[in-house]
Amino acid sequence: LPPDFPVPDGLTLLGSAFTDTDLRRELIVGWESDIAANDLFEFYNEALDESPWSIESDPRVRRIDFIRFVDEDNSGFTGELRIAQEGNDAVVILIAREFIQTDSTPTGG
């Protein structure tokens, strides 16, 4: 993740996975917290609405809040947060993708 990506205090890492190809990097991170899901949604809705971040959408689907965002400084970096209340804890899933620009130009034949 970019070093300036907002992560509130009080999150406990559940796990992460990383894939890297010639064209794309993808990171999936799961956290758990005793902070209410609504409070986490408000935190991220405010934090990701400030430069260099920009929110593309923030729908709620079946009691899960989704926040889709981009990094204005890196047009290839996009992400999505999924925030849900699970009993007394909230679960936050981050899916971040970075599309890699290549310097090579395709040649015709």
C-alpha positions in Angstrom: 0.0 0.0 0.0 1.1 3.6 -0.5 2.6 4.9 2.8 -0.1 7.6 3.0 -3.0 5.1 2.8 -5.2 5.8 5.8 -5.5 3.0 8.3 -7.2 3.8 11.6 -5.9 2.7 15.0 -7.7 -0.3 16.4 -7.5 -2.6 13.4 -6.2 -6.2 13.8 -4.7 -7.9 10.8 -6.6 -11.1 9.8 -4.4 -11.8 6.8 -3.2 -10.7 3.4 -2.4 -12.0 -0.1 -0.4 -10.4 -2.9 -0.2 -11.2 -6.6 2.2 -9.7 -9.1 2.1 -10.1 -12.9 3.7 -8.2 -15.7 0.6 -6.0 -16.0 -0.9 -5.7 -12.5 -0.2 -6.0 -8.8 -3.1 -6.9 -6.5 -3.2 -6.8 -2.7 -6.0 -8.1 -0.5 -5.9 -7.3 3.2 -8.4 -8.3 5.9 -8.7 -6.5 9.2 -11.0 -6.9 12.2 -12.0 -4.3 14.7 -14.2 -3.6 17.7 -14.9 -0.2 16.1 -18.4 -0.2 14.7 -18.7 -0.7 10.9 -20.6 2.6 10.6 -17.7 4.5 12.3 -15.2 2.8 10.0 -17.2 3.7 7.0 -17.4 7.3 8.1 -13.6 7.3 8.7 -12.8 6.0 5.3 -15.4 8.1 3.6 -13.7 11.2 5.0 -10.1 10.1 4.7 -10.5 8.9 1.1 -12.2 12.1 0.0 -9.0 14.1 0.6 -6.1 14.5 -1.8 -4.5 12.4 -3.1 -7.5 10.0 -2.8 -10.8 10.3 -4.6 -13.9 8.3 -4.0 -15.6 6.9 -7.1 -18.6 5.4 -5.3 -19.8 4.3 -1.9 -22.9 2.1 -2.2 -24.3 -0.2 0.5 -25.3 -3.7 -0.7 -26.9 -6.2 1.7 -25.5 -4.5 4.8 -22.0 -4.3 3.4 -20.5 -0.8 2.7 -18.4 -0.6 -0.4 -16.0 2.3 -1.1 -14.3 2.4 -4.5 -11.4 4.9 -4.7 -8.5 6.0 -6.8 -5.2 7.6 -6.1 -5.2 10.9 -8.0 -1.3 10.9 -8.0 -1.2 7.4 -9.6 -3.9 6.9 -12.2 -3.0 3.1 -12.2 -3.9 2.6 -8.6 -7.5 1.8 -7.7 -9.0 0.1 -4.7 -12.2 -1.1 -3.0 -13.0 -1.4 0.7 -15.7 -3.7 2.0 -16.9 -2.9 5.5 -19.4 -5.1 7.4 -20.5 -5.6 11.0 -20.1 -9.2 12.1 -21.5 -9.5 15.6 -19.5 -7.3 18.0 -16.7 -6.8 15.5 -16.4 -5.1 12.1 -14.5 -6.7 9.2 -12.7 -4.5 6.7 -11.5 -6.0 3.4 -9.3 -4.0 1.1 -8.7 -5.0 -2.5 -6.0 -2.7 -4.1 -4.9 -2.9 -7.7 -2.1 -1.2 -9.5 -1.8 -1.4 -13.2 1.8 -1.3 -14.4 2.7 1.0 -17.3 5.2 -0.6 -19.6 7.7 1.5 -21.6 7.7 -0.8 -24.6 5.6 0.1 -27.6 3.9 -2.7 -29.5 5.3 -3.2 -33.0 3.1 -3.9 -35.9 3.8 -6.8 -38.3 
